[in-house]
């Protein structure tokens, strides 16, 4: 995550801050770090001057978040970012307890500006860990948000949810399973399965389940196994294409079919 207060293009790497050789530098960083994603972040209350780079991992049992500050952009783009990542930010980085990213990327989709800004404004009054960010995926779920380093993704959050949501996360709990999209370190099948099992068990703690395995089985279904304490729990999930239609984006003119992952019968 790179702190960029200037204009964000619809695609982050097209932003002016990455003009010239800088884009290739960032692309080399992303290529050198497996399963890496770039987010641009900003917040009005951030200190003026300097640039911050945030590095982190949401892999269960290896969750961490670190921050490295640079005096100027040249210093940032001269840094060995993959090296900093391998060192968990290096000795010059400060450990960050948590970050909450709210998508406000109106240049990508106006849903994100319309609903995301309202959520950000409400959440920023509750916690100074809240940042605006570029697109998180899923326009139709706006307002969307991501909690780091746990990597829990939310959708359809409302401004009035802000305090209860952030209080739950501060206690290491999922806020509302109906508004939870899943853990970003997992495949979509494991995300859906985890939420189904948590609902079945009546659990909300982030560490309640440990992922064990996922297996593709017949007819487009998957069997996912978790461990809760000393016992293993398996659940089968499959595609449900009979749901309602909805607009995928605020810019769409017609609705499209929704495909959900549900418990297989």
C-alpha positions as CSV (number, residue, x, y, z in Angstrom):
1,X,0.0,0.0,0.0
2,X,1.4,3.4,-1.1
3,X,0.2,6.6,0.4
4,X,-0.8,8.8,-2.6
5,X,-2.8,11.9,-1.9
6,X,-2.9,13.1,-5.5
7,X,-5.3,12.0,-8.2
8,X,-6.0,8.2,-8.6
9,X,-6.6,6.9,-12.1
10,X,-9.3,4.3,-12.7
11,X,-6.4,1.7,-12.5
12,X,-3.9,2.6,-9.8
13,X,-0.8,2.0,-11.9
14,X,-2.1,4.6,-14.5
15,X,-2.0,7.3,-11.8
16,X,0.4,10.2,-12.5
17,X,2.6,9.3,-9.5
18,X,3.7,6.2,-11.5
19,X,4.6,8.0,-14.7
20,X,7.8,7.1,-16.6
21,X,10.1,4.5,-15.1
22,X,8.2,4.4,-11.8
23,X,5.5,2.2,-13.2
24,X,8.0,-0.5,-14.2
25,X,9.6,-0.3,-10.8
26,X,6.3,-1.0,-9.0
27,X,5.5,-3.8,-11.5
28,X,8.8,-5.3,-10.6
29,X,8.0,-5.1,-6.9
30,X,4.6,-6.9,-7.5
31,X,6.3,-9.6,-9.6
32,X,8.9,-10.3,-6.9
33,X,6.3,-10.8,-4.1
34,X,4.0,-13.8,-4.6
35,X,0.3,-13.1,-4.5
36,X,0.9,-9.4,-4.0
37,X,-1.7,-6.7,-4.6
38,X,-1.2,-2.9,-4.8
39,X,-3.5,-0.5,-3.1
40,X,-3.2,3.3,-3.0
41,X,-4.3,4.8,0.3
42,X,-4.8,8.3,1.7
43,X,-6.6,10.1,4.5
44,X,-7.2,13.8,5.1
45,X,-5.7,13.8,8.6
46,X,-2.4,12.3,7.4
47,X,0.8,14.3,8.0
48,X,1.7,16.7,5.2
49,X,5.0,15.9,3.5
50,X,6.7,12.6,3.1
51,X,5.3,9.3,1.8
52,X,4.4,6.1,3.6
53,X,4.7,2.6,2.3
54,X,2.7,-0.1,4.1
55,X,3.7,-3.8,3.8
56,X,1.8,-6.7,5.2
57,X,0.7,-10.3,5.0
58,X,-2.8,-11.7,5.7
59,X,-1.8,-15.4,5.6
60,X,-3.2,-17.0,8.7
61,X,-0.5,-17.7,11.3
62,X,1.7,-15.2,9.5
63,X,-0.3,-12.0,9.8
64,X,1.7,-8.8,10.1
65,X,1.7,-5.1,9.0
66,X,4.5,-2.6,8.9
67,X,5.1,0.9,7.8
68,X,8.1,2.6,6.2
69,X,8.2,6.4,5.8
70,X,10.1,8.2,3.1
71,X,11.1,11.8,2.9
72,X,10.2,12.0,-0.8
73,X,9.0,10.0,-3.8
74,X,12.5,9.5,-5.2
75,X,13.6,7.8,-2.0
76,X,10.5,5.5,-2.1
77,X,11.2,4.4,-5.7
78,X,14.9,3.8,-5.0
79,X,14.0,1.4,-2.1
80,X,14.3,-2.4,-2.3
81,X,10.7,-3.0,-1.5
82,X,10.8,-6.8,-2.0
83,X,13.7,-6.8,0.4
84,X,11.8,-4.8,2.9
85,X,8.9,-7.2,2.5
86,X,11.1,-10.2,3.2
87,X,12.4,-8.5,6.3
88,X,8.8,-7.6,7.4
89,X,9.5,-4.0,6.8
90,X,13.1,-4.0,8.0
91,X,14.5,-2.5,11.1
92,X,13.5,1.0,10.0
93,X,9.8,0.2,9.9
94,X,7.3,0.7,12.6
95,X,4.9,-2.2,13.3
96,X,1.3,-1.3,12.7
97,X,-1.4,-2.9,14.7
98,X,-4.1,-2.6,12.2
99,X,-5.4,-0.7,9.1
100,X,-9.0,-0.4,7.9
101,X,-9.3,0.3,4.2
102,X,-12.5,1.8,2.8
103,X,-12.9,1.9,-0.9
104,X,-13.7,5.4,-2.1
105,X,-12.4,5.0,-5.6
106,X,-15.0,6.9,-7.6
107,X,-12.9,7.1,-10.7
108,X,-13.2,3.3,-10.9
109,X,-16.9,3.1,-10.0
110,X,-19.1,5.8,-8.7
111,X,-20.8,3.4,-6.2
112,X,-17.5,3.5,-4.4
113,X,-17.6,7.2,-4.0
114,X,-21.3,7.4,-3.3
115,X,-21.3,4.8,-0.5
116,X,-17.6,4.6,0.4
117,X,-17.1,8.2,1.3
118,X,-20.1,8.2,3.7
119,X,-18.7,5.1,5.4
120,X,-15.2,6.5,5.5
121,X,-16.4,9.7,7.1
122,X,-18.3,7.9,9.8
123,X,-15.5,5.3,10.5
124,X,-12.7,7.9,10.6
125,X,-14.5,9.5,13.6
126,X,-14.3,6.2,15.4
127,X,-10.7,5.2,14.6
128,X,-7.6,6.8,13.2
129,X,-6.7,3.4,11.6
130,X,-9.2,4.1,8.8
131,X,-7.9,5.0,5.4
132,X,-9.4,5.6,2.0
133,X,-8.2,3.2,-0.7
134,X,-8.5,2.3,-4.3
135,X,-10.8,-0.4,-5.6
136,X,-11.2,-3.6,-3.5
137,X,-13.4,-5.4,-5.9
138,X,-17.1,-6.0,-5.9
139,X,-18.8,-2.8,-7.0
140,X,-22.2,-4.2,-6.2
141,X,-21.2,-4.7,-2.5
142,X,-20.3,-1.0,-1.9
143,X,-19.5,0.3,0.6
144,X,-16.7,-2.2,0.8
145,X,-13.9,-2.4,3.3
146,X,-10.8,-4.5,4.2
147,X,-9.4,-5.0,7.7
148,X,-5.7,-5.7,7.9
149,X,-3.7,-7.6,8.7
150,X,-6.4,-10.2,9.4
151,X,-7.6,-9.7,5.8
152,X,-11.3,-9.7,6.5
153,X,-13.4,-8.2,3.7
154,X,-16.8,-6.6,4.2
155,X,-19.5,-5.3,1.9
156,X,-22.7,-3.3,2.0
157,X,-21.6,-1.5,5.2
158,X,-23.6,1.5,6.2
159,X,-22.3,4.6,8.0
160,X,-24.4,3.7,11.1
161,X,-22.5,0.4,11.2
162,X,-19.1,2.1,11.8
163,X,-18.8,2.0,15.5
164,X,-20.2,-1.5,16.1
165,X,-18.1,-2.8,13.2
166,X,-14.8,-1.3,14.3
167,X,-15.5,-2.2,18.0
168,X,-16.0,-5.9,17.0
169,X,-12.8,-5.9,14.9
170,X,-10.8,-4.3,17.8
171,X,-12.0,-7.3,19.9
172,X,-10.9,-9.8,17.2
173,X,-14.4,-10.6,16.1
174,X,-16.3,-10.6,12.8
175,X,-18.9,-7.8,12.9
176,X,-21.8,-9.3,10.9
177,X,-21.6,-12.5,8.8
178,X,-24.3,-11.2,6.5
179,X,-22.0,-8.3,5.6
180,X,-18.8,-10.3,5.5
181,X,-17.3,-11.2,2.1
182,X,-14.5,-13.4,3.4
183,X,-10.9,-13.7,4.3
184,X,-8.7,-12.5,1.5
185,X,-6.0,-15.1,1.9
186,X,-8.5,-17.8,1.0
187,X,-10.0,-18.9,-2.3
188,X,-13.6,-18.0,-2.9
189,X,-14.7,-21.5,-2.0
190,X,-12.9,-21.5,1.4
191,X,-14.2,-18.0,2.1
192,X,-17.8,-19.2,1.6
193,X,-17.2,-22.3,3.6
194,X,-15.7,-20.5,6.6
195,X,-18.7,-18.2,6.8
196,X,-21.1,-21.2,6.6
197,X,-19.3,-23.0,9.4
198,X,-19.0,-20.0,11.6
199,X,-22.7,-19.4,11.2
200,X,-23.5,-23.0,12.1
201,X,-21.3,-22.9,15.2
202,X,-22.4,-19.5,16.3
203,X,-18.8,-18.3,16.4
204,X,-17.4,-14.9,15.4
205,X,-13.7,-14.9,16.5
206,X,-11.2,-14.5,13.7
207,X,-9.2,-17.5,15.0
208,X,-12.1,-19.8,15.6
209,X,-11.3,-22.0,12.7
210,X,-8.0,-23.2,11.1
211,X,-8.1,-24.0,7.4
212,X,-7.0,-27.6,6.7
213,X,-7.8,-28.4,3.0
214,X,-10.1,-27.8,0.0
215,X,-11.0,-30.4,-2.6
216,X,-12.9,-30.1,-5.8
217,X,-15.5,-32.8,-6.1
218,X,-18.3,-33.6,-8.6
219,X,-20.7,-31.2,-10.3
220,X,-18.7,-28.0,-9.5
221,X,-18.7,-28.5,-5.8
222,X,-15.9,-28.2,-3.3
223,X,-15.3,-29.9,0.1
224,X,-13.6,-27.6,2.6
225,X,-12.2,-28.8,5.9
226,X,-11.4,-26.7,9.0
227,X,-10.2,-27.6,12.4
228,X,-12.0,-26.2,15.5
229,X,-10.0,-27.1,18.5
230,X,-9.3,-30.8,18.4
231,X,-12.0,-31.7,15.8
232,X,-12.3,-31.4,12.1
233,X,-15.3,-30.0,10.3
234,X,-16.0,-30.4,6.6
235,X,-18.6,-28.6,4.5
236,X,-19.5,-28.8,0.9
237,X,-20.2,-25.7,-1.1
238,X,-21.5,-25.2,-4.7
239,X,-22.7,-22.6,-7.1
240,X,-26.2,-21.2,-6.9
241,X,-27.2,-19.5,-10.1
242,X,-30.9,-19.2,-9.3
243,X,-30.6,-16.0,-7.2
244,X,-31.9,-12.5,-7.9
245,X,-30.5,-10.2,-10.5
246,X,-28.8,-6.9,-9.5
247,X,-26.7,-4.1,-11.0
248,X,-23.0,-5.1,-10.9
249,X,-22.0,-1.4,-10.8
250,X,-23.6,2.0,-10.5
251,X,-22.7,2.6,-14.1
252,X,-24.5,-0.5,-15.4
253,X,-27.7,0.0,-17.4
254,X,-29.2,-3.5,-16.8
255,X,-29.0,-6.0,-14.0
256,X,-27.2,-9.3,-14.3
257,X,-27.6,-12.7,-12.6
258,X,-26.0,-13.2,-9.2
259,X,-23.9,-16.3,-8.6
260,X,-23.5,-17.3,-5.0
261,X,-21.6,-20.1,-3.3
262,X,-23.9,-21.9,-0.9
263,X,-24.0,-25.1,1.1
264,X,-24.3,-28.0,-1.3
265,X,-27.3,-30.2,-0.8
